[in-house]
Amino acid sequence: MNRIIVAVGALMCLTGTGTLSFADEMGVMKSEMKGEMKGAMKAKQDEMKGEKEAMKGDMKAHHDAMKDDMRAKKDAMKGEMKAHKEAMNGEMKGAMGK
């Protein structure tokens, strides 16, 4: 009877020790995985930030090109309107002078 109790006690001690070491290993693995995940997430964020900056630069260049194009059209229209106005003034002066 004593041997059975001692054997059961020893078995329980070994099982408890195994469980504790297993839990400790799981905690270490959790910490390692958490570190890896943080690194992966940081890399992904950096990549996305780079893409965002590239897109921002492209959009700015496109916007500036459109702005320059609109300025050129506006200046051309201004020149045409000025020429048209001068022609009308010449016609009006000619008609009034007669």
MOWOJO-V833321 format. One record per backbone hydrogen bond with DSSP energy under -0.5 kcal/mol. NH is the residue of the N-H (numbers start at 1). CO is the residue of the C=O. E is the energy in kcal/mol with one decimal. If there is no record, write none. Layout:
nh={NH | NH}
co={CO | CO}
e={E | E}
This chain:
nh={5 | 6 | 7 | 8 | 9 | 10 | 11 | 12 | 13 | 14 | 15 | 16 | 17 | 18 | 19 | 20 | 21 | 22 | 23 | 24 | 25 | 26 | 27 | 28 | 29 | 30 | 31 | 32 | 33 | 34 | 35 | 36 | 37 | 38 | 39 | 40 | 41 | 42 | 43 | 44 | 45 | 46 | 47 | 48 | 49 | 50 | 51 | 52 | 53 | 54 | 55 | 56 | 57 | 58 | 59 | 60 | 61 | 62 | 63 | 64 | 65 | 66 | 67 | 68 | 69 | 70 | 71 | 72 | 73 | 74 | 75 | 76 | 77 | 78 | 79 | 80 | 81 | 82 | 83 | 84 | 85 | 86 | 87 | 88 | 89 | 90 | 91 | 92 | 93 | 94 | 95 | 96 | 97 | 98}
co={1 | 2 | 3 | 4 | 5 | 6 | 7 | 8 | 9 | 10 | 11 | 12 | 13 | 14 | 15 | 16 | 17 | 18 | 19 | 20 | 21 | 22 | 23 | 24 | 25 | 26 | 27 | 28 | 29 | 30 | 31 | 32 | 33 | 34 | 35 | 36 | 37 | 38 | 39 | 40 | 41 | 42 | 43 | 44 | 45 | 46 | 47 | 48 | 49 | 50 | 51 | 52 | 53 | 54 | 55 | 56 | 57 | 58 | 59 | 60 | 61 | 62 | 63 | 64 | 65 | 66 | 67 | 68 | 69 | 70 | 71 | 72 | 73 | 74 | 75 | 76 | 77 | 78 | 79 | 80 | 81 | 82 | 83 | 84 | 85 | 86 | 87 | 88 | 89 | 90 | 91 | 92 | 93 | 94}
e={-2.2 | -2.7 | -2.8 | -2.8 | -2.7 | -2.8 | -2.6 | -2.5 | -2.2 | -2.5 | -2.4 | -2.6 | -2.5 | -2.5 | -2.3 | -2.2 | -2.5 | -2.3 | -2.6 | -2.3 | -2.4 | -2.4 | -2.1 | -2.1 | -2.6 | -2.4 | -2.1 | -2.4 | -2.8 | -2.4 | -2.2 | -2.3 | -2.7 | -2.3 | -2.1 | -2.5 | -2.8 | -2.5 | -2.2 | -2.3 | -2.5 | -2.5 | -2.3 | -2.5 | -2.5 | -2.2 | -2.1 | -2.5 | -2.4 | -2.2 | -2.5 | -2.4 | -2.3 | -2.3 | -2.7 | -2.2 | -2.4 | -2.5 | -2.7 | -2.7 | -2.2 | -2.4 | -2.5 | -2.5 | -2.2 | -2.6 | -2.3 | -2.2 | -2.3 | -2.6 | -2.7 | -2.3 | -2.6 | -2.5 | -2.3 | -2.3 | -2.9 | -2.2 | -2.2 | -2.5 | -2.5 | -2.5 | -2.2 | -2.2 | -2.6 | -2.3 | -2.2 | -2.7 | -2.6 | -2.3 | -2.5 | -2.4 | -2.0 | -0.7}
